[in-house]
Amino acid sequence: MEKLLHIIATPRGKESRTLQVSEAFLEAFKNKHPGWTVEELDLSKEQLPSLTVKRVDGKYVLLGGKDLDGELKEAWEDIVAHIQRFLLADAYLISTPMWNFSIPYMLKQYIDIIIQPKYMFRYTKTGVEGLVKNKKMTVIASRGGEYLSDEARKLDMQEPYLRAIFGLAGITDITFIVAQPMDMGEQIQRQKIQEAQALAKEAANSLD
């Protein structure tokens, strides 16, 4: 059975503008793909492993092309579990607001945990090769302001970063749906959420 992993990076629950758009995506997705399962990973509730000195030492072992053993392998058990959970999914939905022009710290921590050599990418003679192939990702975001002009785009470190980091892992088919601006009055907020919800449903229906 195929699986969509929904990664939630907002602590606001039902009050989240981002999740209002994601709910529209999921409703359409479940109708279009009744055979799929949807697994939810709420990063505001998940006890993510910290990157201790020993775990960072393990990363350098992997970067050197070696396998982990002994205490380092044991220290990496929680990290490997998160990586495997990610890799077992067939497609991804990330729900994330923009925080300080970028992503919430909980999503950054999760990315720092799972994007690891030998699991998600490897170095070759011709450069870096992503190991997560033929998978699609949808990112649903909300932003208080509007980042559409050339000047405003310079402040957007959310979309470029997510495209770059997951592109490193081999995920290049990424669709962004952005509800913006959210903090310019209730009427504009409702309108922009509705527009994003329509785009979200369209994206869900076109996802194979």
RODO-2510 file (C-alpha; in nm, 4 decimals, decimal comma):
residues 208
     n   res          X          Y          Z
     1     m     0,0000     0,0000     0,0000
     2     e     0,1380     0,3393    -0,0986
     3     k     0,1877     0,6071     0,1658
     4     l     0,1856     0,9850     0,1862
     5     l     0,3881     1,1239     0,4767
     6     h     0,2404     1,4503     0,6063
     7     i     0,5078     1,6473     0,7916
     8     i     0,3533     1,9227     1,0038
     9     a     0,5775     2,2099     1,1138
    10     t     0,3310     2,4329     1,2967
    11     p     0,2233     2,4123     1,6620
    12     r    -0,1069     2,5985     1,6084
    13     g    -0,3308     2,3014     1,5292
    14     k    -0,6769     2,4033     1,4104
    15     e    -0,5795     2,7715     1,4330
    16     s    -0,3112     2,7247     1,1672
    17     r    -0,3744     2,8999     0,8361
    18     t    -0,1277     2,6585     0,6772
    19     l    -0,3244     2,3544     0,7881
    20     q    -0,6480     2,5009     0,6567
    21     v    -0,4933     2,4744     0,3125
    22     s    -0,3415     2,1328     0,3831
    23     e    -0,6806     1,9980     0,4876
    24     a    -0,8172     2,0865     0,1441
    25     f    -0,5233     1,9041    -0,0152
    26     l    -0,5729     1,5949     0,1994
    27     e    -0,9465     1,5790     0,1384
    28     a    -0,8929     1,5853    -0,2373
    29     f    -0,5975     1,3470    -0,2133
    30     k    -0,7916     1,0859    -0,0158
    31     n    -1,0808     1,1033    -0,2627
    32     k    -0,8463     1,0625    -0,5595
    33     h    -0,6237     0,7985    -0,3970
    34     p    -0,8438     0,5823    -0,1713
    35     g    -0,5835     0,3062    -0,1654
    36     w    -0,3143     0,5249    -0,0119
    37     t    -0,2499     0,5667     0,3596
    38     v    -0,1682     0,9073     0,5058
    39     e     0,0787     0,9093     0,7939
    40     e     0,1017     1,2247     1,0039
    41     l     0,4264     1,3424     1,1591
    42     d     0,3593     1,6447     1,3809
    43     l     0,6989     1,7933     1,4576
    44     s     0,5583     2,0125     1,7352
    45     k     0,4684     1,6963     1,9265
    46     e     0,7457     1,4615     1,8123
    47     q     1,0409     1,4076     2,0450
    48     l     1,3154     1,4580     1,7884
    49     p     1,6651     1,3327     1,8740
    50     s     1,9243     1,6013     1,9394
    51     l     2,2508     1,6079     1,7494
    52     t     2,4950     1,5296     2,0296
    53     v     2,8716     1,5221     1,9888
    54     k     2,8642     1,1432     1,9527
    55     r     2,5965     1,1610     1,6845
    56     v     2,7896     1,4270     1,4957
    57     d     3,0980     1,2039     1,5203
    58     g     2,8895     0,9330     1,3533
    59     k     2,8040     1,1680     1,0683
    60     y     3,1733     1,2215     0,9969
    61     v     3,2264     0,8458     0,9915
    62     l     2,9535     0,8188     0,7283
    63     l     3,0978     1,1111     0,5325
    64     g     3,4227     0,9142     0,5240
    65     g     3,2421     0,6274     0,3519
    66     k     3,2476     0,3935     0,6496
    67     d     2,9681     0,2204     0,8381
    68     l     2,8769     0,2910     1,1972
    69     d     2,9460     0,0323     1,4648
    70     g     2,9612     0,0034     1,8407
    71     e     2,8555     0,3074     2,0438
    72     l     2,8175     0,5265     1,7357
    73     k     2,5742     0,2828     1,5755
    74     e     2,3761     0,2676     1,8982
    75     a     2,3737     0,6478     1,9242
    76     w     2,2305     0,6699     1,5737
    77     e     1,9363     0,4351     1,6270
    78     d     1,6801     0,7139     1,6720
    79     i     1,8173     0,9055     1,3739
    80     v     1,8054     0,5987     1,1502
    81     a     1,4474     0,5320     1,2610
    82     h     1,3435     0,8788     1,1430
    83     i     1,5318     0,8368     0,8159
    84     q     1,3662     0,5027     0,7496
    85     r     1,0235     0,6446     0,8329
    86     f     1,0847     0,9147     0,5724
    87     l     1,2188     0,6750     0,3107
    88     l     0,9262     0,4341     0,3483
    89     a     0,6865     0,7002     0,2183
    90     d     0,6031     0,7211    -0,1518
    91     a     0,5182     1,0931    -0,1525
    92     y     0,5421     1,3848     0,0879
    93     l     0,3333     1,6761     0,2089
    94     i     0,5045     1,9408     0,4198
    95     s     0,2875     2,1962     0,5991
    96     t     0,5002     2,4877     0,7142
    97     p     0,4481     2,8550     0,7853
    98     m     0,7232     3,1049     0,7138
    99     w     0,9080     3,2043     1,0288
   100     n     1,1592     3,4894     1,0072
   101     f     1,1784     3,4566     0,6276
   102     s     1,2569     3,0837     0,6533
   103     i     1,1216     2,7676     0,8195
   104     p     1,0315     2,6870     1,1821
   105     y     1,3151     2,5518     1,3956
   106     m     1,1373     2,2180     1,4394
   107     l     1,1435     2,1560     1,0633
   108     k     1,5080     2,2603     1,0438
   109     q     1,5933     2,0140     1,3221
   110     y     1,4051     1,7371     1,1429
   111     i     1,5885     1,8097     0,8182
   112     d     1,9240     1,8123     0,9986
   113     i     1,8364     1,4701     1,1401
   114     i     1,7245     1,2947     0,8214
   115     i     1,9472     1,4430     0,5510
   116     q     2,2441     1,2158     0,6099
   117     p     2,5190     1,0682     0,3899
   118     k     2,4803     0,7051     0,2788
   119     y     2,1075     0,7268     0,3514
   120     m     1,9828     1,0290     0,1564
   121     f     2,2812     1,1222    -0,0608
   122     r     2,6310     1,0120    -0,1464
   123     y     2,9424     1,1603    -0,2986
   124     t     3,0598     1,0274    -0,6349
   125     k     3,3403     1,1163    -0,8745
   126     t     3,0995     1,3385    -1,0634
   127     g     2,9487     1,5095    -0,7590
   128     v     2,6666     1,4545    -0,5121
   129     e     2,4019     1,1947    -0,5951
   130     g     2,0613     1,2057    -0,4274
   131     l     1,9403     0,8637    -0,3193
   132     v     1,5671     0,9404    -0,2867
   133     k     1,4514     0,8943    -0,6437
   134     n     1,1190     0,9208    -0,8278
   135     k     0,9247     1,0682    -0,5363
   136     k     0,7108     1,3812    -0,5306
   137     m     0,6722     1,6438    -0,2636
   138     t     0,4116     1,9122    -0,2039
   139     v     0,4910     2,2023     0,0261
   140     i     0,2020     2,4062     0,1609
   141     a     0,3102     2,7300     0,3257
   142     s     0,1553     3,0426     0,4675
   143     r     0,3198     3,3802     0,5105
   144     g     0,2186     3,6889     0,6998
   145     g     0,3461     3,9174     0,4260
   146     e     0,3594     3,8919     0,0489
   147     y     0,6772     3,7822    -0,1243
   148     l     0,5985     3,8286    -0,4921
   149     s     0,7985     4,1342    -0,6007
   150     d     1,1632     4,1048    -0,7010
   151     e     1,2706     4,2833    -0,3830
   152     a     1,0492     4,0729    -0,1572
   153     r     1,1705     3,7485    -0,3151
   154     k     1,5198     3,8272    -0,1879
   155     l     1,3828     3,7755     0,1641
   156     d     1,2263     3,4396     0,0834
   157     m     1,4658     3,1843     0,2278
   158     q     1,1917     2,9273     0,2721
   159     e     1,1255     2,7949    -0,0780
   160     p     1,4863     2,8144    -0,2075
   161     y     1,6148     2,6300     0,0991
   162     l     1,3572     2,3514     0,0874
   163     r     1,4126     2,3017    -0,2852
   164     a     1,7890     2,2915    -0,2339
   165     i     1,8017     2,0579     0,0658
   166     f     1,5511     1,8047    -0,0649
   167     g     1,7049     1,8386    -0,4096
   168     l     2,0306     1,7242    -0,2504
   169     a     1,8462     1,4085    -0,1461
   170     g     1,7148     1,3596    -0,5007
   171     i     1,3628     1,5017    -0,4602
   172     t     1,3316     1,7593    -0,7356
   173     d     0,9616     1,7268    -0,8228
   174     i     0,8369     1,9731    -0,5613
   175     t     0,5140     2,1736    -0,5846
   176     f     0,4808     2,4848    -0,3679
   177     i     0,1405     2,6246    -0,2702
   178     v     0,1648     2,9480    -0,0734
   179     a    -0,1120     3,1369     0,1051
   180     q     0,0008     3,4998     0,1290
   181     p    -0,0397     3,7591     0,2735
   182     m    -0,2075     3,6364     0,5910
   183     d    -0,1624     3,9443     0,8118
   184     m    -0,3154     4,2159     0,5928
   185     g    -0,6718     4,1933     0,7218
   186     e    -0,9304     3,9195     0,7615
   187     q    -1,0931     3,9687     0,4222
   188     i    -0,7646     3,9326     0,2346
   189     q    -0,6713     3,6384     0,4550
   190     r    -0,9932     3,4521     0,3747
   191     q    -0,9549     3,5234     0,0042
   192     k    -0,5938     3,4062    -0,0115
   193     i    -0,6681     3,0915     0,1898
   194     q    -0,9513     3,0055    -0,0486
   195     e    -0,7258     3,0637    -0,3498
   196     a    -0,4566     2,8420    -0,1976
   197     q    -0,7134     2,5746    -0,1117
   198     a    -0,8234     2,5624    -0,4756
   199     l    -0,4612     2,5212    -0,5849
   200     a    -0,4092     2,2546    -0,3187
   201     k    -0,7049     2,0504    -0,4444
   202     e    -0,5759     2,0805    -0,7994
   203     a    -0,2300     1,9625    -0,6906
   204     a    -0,3748     1,6671    -0,4998
   205     n    -0,5830     1,5581    -0,7980
   206     s    -0,2852     1,5743    -1,0307
   207     l    -0,0549     1,3764    -0,8010
   208     d     0,0038     1,0264    -0,9394
***
